[in-house]
Amino acid sequence: MRNRLLAGASALLLGACSVVGVRSGTEEPRFELLAQPNGLEIRRYAPRLAAETEVAADEAASREQGFRLLAGYIFGGNRGSARIAMTAPVAQEPVRIAMTAPVAQSATAAGHRIRFFLPAALRDPPVPNDPQVRVVEVPAETYAVLRFTGSTSPQSVADAQARLRAALGDTAWLAAGPATAWFYDPPWTIPALRRNEVALPVTRRRTTTP
C-alpha cells in the first residue's frame, strides 16, 4: 500500500495535477533572462537547494525510481516527518563517476541523477531518512534552454537536446557541460500541453580583437 502511495506521489513531482498543464501555485526556481537567440532562452539561475538521488539504470527506469525516492522524502520521509511543498521542474541528467588510476583519470556512465528543487523559503531542509536521497546546494548556473511539448520518452528528450545544440551553434554561447532534462507536468497531462525543457550549461564565447 505504501509503495502505491509513493508511486502516485512521485508522479506529482512533475508539477501540478491538471491534465491540461496548469501549474497554478507550483513554485519554480527564479532566473534572470539574459538573451533569446534562435528560439532559445539563456537563463541565469541563482544558487538553490535541491534533493537528489542517483539511480544506476536506463533513462526511463531511473526517472521512475528516482521520482519514487524523492517523493518519499518530500511527503514525510525525513527527520521530523515534514511535508515539503512541491516545485517544478524535476531535473534528470546523466551521471558520470570519475575513476582514478595511477597514470590517468577517466569517466564512465553510471546512470542518472534525478533532482527536485526545494522551495526558496526552505532555508534549513530536513535530513532525508533514506540514505539514497541527499540535500545539496546547486551553485549559480547559466543555461541555454529549449522548451518542447509532447512525449517525455528518452528519444524525444534526445531529439530536443539535438535541436538545442544545433540552435546554440552560431550564437554567442558555448556548451559547458552535459545536458539536463526538466519536466514540469505529471504524466497524465495532455501531451500537446506539457511543458518540458532541455538545458545545457553555457558560457559566453570569447571575442578576439584584431
Secondary structure, 3 states (H helix, E strand, C coil): CHHHHHHHHHHHCCCCCCCCCCCCCCECCCEEEEECHHHCEEEEECCEEEEEEEECCCHHHHHHHHHHHHHHHHECCECCCCECCCECCEEEEEEEEEEECCCCEEEEEEEEEEEEECCCCCCCCCCECCCCCEEEEECCEEEEEEEECCCCCHHHHHHHHHHHHHHHCCCCEEECCCCEEEECCCCCCCHHHCCEEEEEEEEECCCCCC
